[in-house]
């Protein structure tokens, strides 16, 4: 597959305005809706999301492809691995 295929977003989740633990809980549910190897994009506004998503991916084995702060919100790209 071409490299750009690796970063195709299969599902986008907007959990802006929600605080811990809701962004992670909704992310976990959204990951159940996609297939292994697909990409989930998540937008949050909770600054605690940064360490939360890092820990979530370490604990679950999903791959955190990218995380970025933009316009007072955070964007995470996760690849489902199992």
C-alpha positions in Angstrom: 0.0 0.0 0.0 1.2 3.6 -0.6 2.4 5.5 2.5 -0.5 7.9 2.4 -2.8 4.9 2.9 -1.3 4.4 6.3 -2.7 7.8 7.5 -6.2 7.6 6.1 -8.7 8.4 8.8 -11.4 5.7 9.1 -13.4 7.3 11.9 -13.3 10.7 13.6 -14.5 11.3 17.1 -15.1 14.8 18.6 -15.1 14.7 22.4 -14.3 18.4 22.9 -15.7 19.8 26.2 -15.6 16.4 28.0 -13.2 15.8 30.8 -11.4 12.7 32.1 -12.3 9.8 31.9 -15.0 10.4 29.2 -12.6 11.0 26.2 -10.9 7.7 26.9 -14.1 5.8 27.5 -15.6 7.2 24.2 -12.4 6.4 22.4 -12.5 2.8 23.6 -16.0 2.5 22.4 -15.2 4.0 19.0 -12.3 1.6 18.6 -14.8 -1.2 18.8 -16.5 0.2 15.7 -13.4 0.0 13.4 -11.4 -2.9 12.1 -7.8 -3.8 13.0 -5.4 -1.6 11.2 -7.8 1.2 10.8 -7.2 4.8 12.0 -9.3 6.7 14.6 -8.9 10.4 14.9 -9.9 12.0 18.2 -10.3 15.7 19.1 -10.3 16.7 22.8 -10.0 19.9 24.8 -9.0 18.3 28.1 -5.2 18.9 28.7 -5.2 15.7 30.7 -5.9 13.9 27.5 -2.2 14.0 26.5 -0.9 11.7 29.3 -4.2 9.8 29.2 -3.9 8.8 25.5 -0.2 7.9 25.9 -1.1 5.7 28.9 -4.2 4.2 27.1 -2.1 3.2 24.1 0.7 1.7 26.2 -1.8 -0.3 28.2 -4.0 -1.5 25.3 -1.4 -2.0 22.7 -3.0 0.3 20.1 -0.6 2.6 18.3 -0.6 6.3 18.9 0.5 7.5 15.5 0.3 11.2 16.2 -0.7 13.7 18.8 -0.8 17.5 18.3 -2.2 20.6 20.0 -4.0 23.0 17.7 -6.3 25.9 18.5 -6.8 25.0 22.2 -7.7 21.5 21.3 -5.8 18.2 21.0 -5.8 15.8 18.0 -4.8 12.2 18.4 -4.5 9.5 15.7 -4.7 6.0 16.9 -4.2 2.8 14.9 -6.3 -0.2 16.1 -4.0 -3.2 16.7 -6.3 -5.8 18.1 
